[in-house]
């Protein structure tokens, strides 16, 4: 009697395309909820359901893909990744909000100067908060490599982006006429969800990877490389926030808001593409190191993996 053919490895959860399923389902429910509230019920305020669905649609899809791409040797369980995403993202957002509120009230002259100061220092404050949360979330984590740092930092970054997007969506209707609120919410939510995954998650993932790579004997070390990466990431983050604010001051307040919007969005896209390129270069570098050390060619970054197989990229 012949041996039965080995069964193909079973795919877990929703499969490699699960991120797209989650994204599509959440976006459909979000849009239906938003349209029903605005057009049928006439409720022009955003309900908690609308905020949560809008803020977490894209990030939830990415987190699923990241969890799906975890390997046993990463030392990061899906549960730890999920808690880091939800709890870590919330704590980092609240901590950054408190510290930035202190900066806002610094006596620096006009309101415009306060706005520029706050946005320029956002990178220093927010990246420090996210890195602190990553360190706390990594307690008890036995594997501390650059790859595991990418996952942990990316999870905090996605959580930060999701909670921040909820706040921006709520603020988008402030001072907007009733007839323009629906469009304002859609523009803010979709715009930030498209660009967001190439900003906060990548910046915090690269910074966490540098910190994890510097680990010796299970202890984090603040080396010159870690400090250098932190300063570069903080500077890029500050530019991402400051350039659109400067464009808004130059054009929107001079009666040409349309130009301000287009140029500000274009600047965001340029920064997002630059960070995406930096991510790909770094993951390819890790892949080359892994190949030369082990003689194998394992996947390194969940983003690079997903780009090759059609799944939503994970960090």
Secondary structure, 3 states (H helix, E strand, C coil): CCCCCCCCCCCCCCCCCHHHHHHHHHHHHHHHHHHHHHHHHCCCCCCHHHHHHHHHHHHHHHHHHHHHHCCHHHCCCHHHHHHHHHHHHHHHHHHHHHHHHHHHCCCCCCHHHHHHHHHHHHHHHHHHHHHHHHHHHCCCCCCCCHHHHHHHHHHHHHHHHHHHHHHHHHHCCCCCCHHHHHHHHHHHHHHHHHHHCCCHHHHHHHHHHHHHHCCECCECCCCHHHHHHHHHHHHHHHHHHHHHHHHHHHHHHHCCHHHHHHHHHHHHHHHHHHHHHHHHHHHHHHHHHHHHHHCCCCCCCHHHHHHHHCCCCCC
